[in-house]
Amino acid sequence: RIENSTNRQVTFSKRRAGILKKAREIGVLCDAEVGVVIFSSAGKLYDYCSPKTTLSRILEKYQTNSGKILWDEKHKSLSAEIDRVKKENDNMQIELRHMKGEDLNSLQPMELIAIEEALQNGQTNLRDKQMDHWRMHRRNEKMLEDEHKLLAFRVHQQDVELSGGMRELELAGYHHGREFTSQMPFTFRVQPSHPNLQEDK
């Protein structure tokens, strides 16, 4: 063991690169399946595997040929679950292609009938969903129309009230004459608009 940490790290980097280089060379030149796993003293992982295989396959071969058990029951069950999910995913991809009308030549008549029924059910469900969206859209439109009518009615009501107040001011100004209108602020003074009601100059 190299005691100096800096020299030890430099040596590790050089020797690691050399080992990985030799692993590539023996794999290419000799058509061998090679897997290398290296952990540094700090726990960092460095690995290499031949391009034609995977590290897990090499380890499985090692386990088969050496008789040493690398995976416990938990890992075996996990691996089996992964394989099951992959197979299920592959089957779903095939079914999806069939639903799109692809790769139908290999199917039997009963399988084609099942696909047709599934498509018909899907189309029915799609139409039902579209109708639900349409009904919801119509309800929202009706609510907006009712709200618009209510707002228009309130605006009209305010206009009527304001017009009524202005008429009252006009009537009050007419009956009280100059004495009443002179007491009103300038901006609210109302002059009679009829020619016969103009004040004498």
N, C-alpha and C positions, 0 to 999 in steps of 0.2 A: 504494500500500500504506500502510495506517495504521500508523505506527510504534508507537504506544502499544498494548500488548497488550490492556489492558482495553477501550479504545475500539474496538479491532479486533473483539473478541469480541462486544461489544454490537451493533456494526454488522452483524456476520455474522448474529446471531440475528434482527435486525429484517429484513434483506434476505432471509434464507432464508424467514422466515414470509411475506413479501410474494410471493416467487416461487411458493411452494406454493399460496398463496391464488389467485393469478392462474391457475395451472395448473388448479385446481379449477373456477374460473369459466369458462375457455375450454372445458373439457370439458363442463360442464353446459349453458352457453348455446349453444354452437356444435355440440354433439354430436360433438366431436372426440376422437380417441384421443391421450392425453397421457401421457408418461412423463418424470419428472424424477429425476435422480440427482445428489446433492450430497455431496461429501466435505469435511469441515472441514480446517483446517491440521493438526489432530491426527490426521487419518485416520478420523474418525467418519463413518458413513454416514447420510444422510438421503435418503429417496426418496418418490416419489408416483406412483401409476398410476391411470388412469381405472378406475372400478368395472366397466365392461363388458369389460375386457380384462386382460391381465397384462403385466408388464414384459418378460418373455421374448418374448412375441408381438410386442410393439412393436419390440424389437430385431431379431427375425427379419424383420419388414417393412422395417426400416431397412436391414438387410443386403441384402435382395432388391432394393430400389429404388435403393440407392446404389451397389451393386456392391462395396462394401467387405466384406472377410471379417472377421467378428468372432470366429468359432470356428475353432480349428485342428482337425486330424484327431483329436486325442485327445478333444477336447470333442464332436466329432461322433459318435465311436464310443461315448462315454459316454452321450450323448443317445439314441442308438439302443438301447443296452442298457437304459436306463430305460424307453423305449417298449416294448421286448420284455417286460420284467418286468411292466409295467402290463397289457399285453395278456394275458400268461399268468395274472396275478392275476384279470383279468376272466373268463377262461375257467374258472378254478377256481371262481369264485363261481357261474357258470352251472351247472357240474357239481354243485356242492353243492346248489343249489336243485333240480336234477333228482333228486338222491339223496333229498331230502326229499319228493319227490312234487309239486313245484311246477313250473309252466311246462312241462308235458309235451305240450301240444296241438301244438306246432310240431315235435315229434320224429317221425321215421320209425320204422316197425316194427323195423328192425334196431337202431336206436339204443335203443329201449325194451328189446329183448332184452339188449343189452350192459349196460344199467343193472340189469336184473333179475339177470343173472349176477354183476355186481359186488356187489350187495346180498346175494346168497346166499353168495358167498365171504366177505364181511365177517361175515355171521351165523355161518358155520362157524368162522372165526377167533376170533370173540367167545366162542363156546361152548368152544372149546379153551382159551382164556385163562381162562375161568371155572373149568374143570375143573382147570387148573394151580393156581389160587388155592385151590380146595377141597382138593386133595391136600396142598398146603403147610399149610393150616389143620389138616387131620387129623393130619399129622406133628407139628405143634407141640402139638396136644392130646395125642397119644400120649406125646410127650416130657415134657409137664407131668404126665401121669398117672403115668408111670414114676418121675419125680422125687418126686412126692407119696408113692407107695408106698415108695420107698427111705427117705424121711424118716420116714414112719410106722413102718417096720421098725426104724430106728435108735432112735427114741423108745421103742418097745416094748422093744427090747433093753436100753436104759438103765434102764427101769422094772424089768425082770426082774433086772438086776444089782443095782440098789438094793434091791429086795425081798429078794434073797438075802443081801445084806450085813446088812440089818436082822434077818433070821432068825438069822444067825450071832451077832449081838449078843445077841439074846434067849436063844439057847441058852447062850452063854457066861455071861450074867448069871445064868441059872437054875442052872447047875452050880457056879459059884463063889460064889453066894449074896451075902450082904451085903458080904463082903470085896472082891469084884470091883466091884460096882456102886458102892461108896463111893468107889472110885478114879476113876470116870468123871466127866467134866464133867456139870454138872446138866442141861444141855440134851440130853445124849445118854443119860441114864439111862433104862433100860427096865424097867418094873415088870411082873411077870407079871399077866395079865389073868384067869386062871382063879381062881375063888373058893377052890379047894382048895390053890392054890399061894401064897396070901397068907402073909406072915410072921406069926408069933405076936406079938401085942402084949403 
